Amino acid sequence: MPEPLTPAQLTQALAVRDLTDPAAGPHAVQLLVDQAVDALARRWSCSVRWWRGDRVVTVADNYDNLGYHPGDVTRDARYTRYVDQDHVLRSHSTALVPAALRQLAARPADDVLLVCPGLVYRRDSIDRLHSGTPHQLDLWRITRGRTTRADLEDMVAELTPGWRRRLEPRLHPYTVDGAQLDVEHDGRWVEVAECGLVHPAVLERAGLGGTWSGLALGLGLDRMLMLCKGIPDIRLLRSAEPAVAAQMTGLAPYRPVSALPPVRRDLSIAVAADDRAEDLGDRVRDALGDDADVVESVEIRQETPCAALPPAALARLGARRDQKNLLVRLVLRPLGRTLSDHEANVLRDRAYAALHRGAVHQWAGSGLQAPQGEHGEPPGLRR
């Protein structure tokens, strides 16, 4: 089985605040959810059922009951956080839908909007638009009778009034005629949702027979809120800075708070040949813990197979020829203060230790214990 989370990792993950949950305090994300639910309930005059569920869900509900193939790559521990063999931290809000459908089968309603919002857990890169704990909203209309592509397009229009939009074909295991919803923002297309007609097999697994059909839409709430308010950095959604936090309880346009200068550190590292930006982001988050919020981005600027490096470079990295060499730029920018060089170097060394997979380490001189070189001296410094 995939390597499960440690008890400490699970505790830390479950402690992250779910911004969609009013019980944890008000947030603008909740206003987006309420607007979407109210708009669709009015449009269809249907009943509404909320299903928040648990953050730890079964592998069956996260994958099997939605139609994912047993060999699907998304099941790999690279993309999914396993709690044990049969349970995961939900990797998408769609994992809440099978339980909501089973409840509907037990207490039927002829026309209902299922509302499944929540924090989810992803293996993702670190930059201004991505987080390892984003917020999503699944909205599924389930009805006795037939739903069509035209109904889906009406749903999309209701949720994005005033936006120029497009639907691009996409395959999902839980939909038929699936699509990706993009909206135009500042002259470019931005993905905000995935949608489609509900796959009949998903309904059948939940106990809803052939007389039922539906529409499925999963919305990226963080991305949508950032577009609506003009928020430039996803970390601002959780900021505790009073001047920022006060703006995260309403939908008025975001007013920039004084920008602090970034601190950049370049790292030359050896990693596995199949490592991606998502893997680097996950390691940095795990290594820095609460300090991960200081990291604005982890950017791969250059990639070279180690087999193509000269012998001196291989020796300096302590790299194997089956690995690859990455030049990574670590950008540090706290939202509320400026970092000193020493603080930046400490964070740089912690990130480097988590990322580098070579036999030789090169520290920035933060006081961490460096591995000793062949003759007992530290291997050297690379800034």
MOPESUL-V240465 format. One record per backbone hydrogen bond with DSSP energy under -1.0 kcal/mol. CO is the residue of the C=O (numbers start at 1). NH is the residue of the N-H. If there is no record, write none. Layout:
co->CO nh->NH
co->CO nh->NH
This chain:
co->6 nh->10
co->7 nh->11
co->8 nh->12
co->9 nh->13
co->10 nh->14
co->13 nh->16
co->18 nh->21
co->21 nh->24
co->22 nh->25
co->27 nh->30
co->28 nh->32
co->29 nh->33
co->30 nh->34
co->31 nh->35
co->32 nh->36
co->33 nh->37
co->34 nh->38
co->35 nh->39
co->36 nh->40
co->37 nh->41
co->38 nh->42
co->39 nh->43
co->40 nh->44
co->41 nh->45
co->47 nh->113
co->49 nh->115
co->55 nh->90
co->57 nh->88
co->58 nh->62
co->59 nh->63
co->60 nh->65
co->63 nh->66
co->63 nh->68
co->64 nh->67
co->69 nh->72
co->72 nh->75
co->73 nh->76
co->76 nh->79
co->76 nh->80
co->81 nh->89
co->82 nh->5
co->86 nh->59
co->87 nh->83
co->87 nh->84
co->88 nh->57
co->90 nh->121
co->92 nh->95
co->93 nh->96
co->94 nh->97
co->96 nh->100
co->97 nh->101
co->98 nh->102
co->99 nh->103
co->100 nh->104
co->101 nh->105
co->102 nh->106
co->103 nh->107
co->110 nh->144
co->111 nh->47
co->112 nh->142
co->113 nh->49
co->114 nh->140
co->115 nh->51
co->116 nh->138
co->118 nh->136
co->126 nh->298
co->128 nh->234
co->132 nh->122
co->134 nh->120
co->135 nh->221
co->135 nh->222
co->136 nh->118
co->137 nh->219
co->138 nh->116
co->139 nh->217
co->140 nh->114
co->141 nh->215
co->142 nh->112
co->143 nh->213
co->148 nh->152
co->149 nh->153
co->150 nh->154
co->151 nh->155
co->152 nh->156
co->153 nh->157
co->154 nh->158
co->155 nh->159
co->156 nh->160
co->160 nh->163
co->164 nh->184
co->166 nh->182
co->168 nh->180
co->172 nh->175
co->174 nh->199
co->176 nh->197
co->178 nh->170
co->179 nh->195
co->180 nh->168
co->181 nh->192
co->181 nh->193
co->182 nh->166
co->183 nh->190
co->185 nh->188
co->188 nh->185
co->190 nh->183
co->192 nh->220
co->193 nh->181
co->194 nh->218
co->195 nh->179
co->196 nh->216
co->197 nh->176
co->199 nh->202
co->199 nh->203
co->200 nh->204
co->201 nh->205
co->203 nh->208
co->204 nh->207
co->209 nh->212
co->211 nh->145
co->213 nh->143
co->214 nh->198
co->215 nh->141
co->216 nh->196
co->217 nh->139
co->218 nh->194
co->219 nh->137
co->220 nh->224
co->221 nh->225
co->222 nh->226
co->223 nh->227
co->224 nh->228
co->225 nh->229
co->226 nh->230
co->226 nh->231
co->229 nh->254
co->233 nh->236
co->234 nh->237
co->235 nh->238
co->241 nh->244
co->241 nh->245
co->242 nh->246
co->244 nh->247
co->245 nh->248
co->248 nh->28
co->263 nh->332
co->265 nh->330
co->267 nh->328
co->269 nh->326
co->270 nh->357
co->271 nh->324
co->272 nh->275
co->276 nh->280
co->277 nh->281
co->278 nh->282
co->279 nh->283
co->280 nh->284
co->281 nh->285
co->282 nh->286
co->283 nh->287
co->284 nh->288
co->285 nh->289
co->288 nh->291
co->289 nh->292
co->291 nh->294
co->292 nh->295
co->294 nh->333
co->297 nh->331
co->299 nh->329
co->302 nh->327
co->304 nh->325
co->305 nh->308
co->306 nh->309
co->310 nh->314
co->311 nh->315
co->312 nh->316
co->313 nh->317
co->314 nh->318
co->314 nh->319
co->317 nh->360
co->318 nh->359
co->320 nh->323
co->323 nh->306
co->324 nh->271
co->325 nh->304
co->326 nh->269
co->327 nh->301
co->327 nh->302
co->328 nh->267
co->329 nh->299
co->330 nh->265
co->331 nh->296
co->331 nh->297
co->332 nh->263
co->340 nh->344
co->341 nh->345
co->342 nh->346
co->343 nh->347
co->344 nh->348
co->345 nh->349
co->346 nh->350
co->347 nh->351
co->348 nh->352
co->349 nh->353
co->350 nh->354
co->351 nh->355
co->352 nh->356
co->373 nh->376
co->377 nh->373
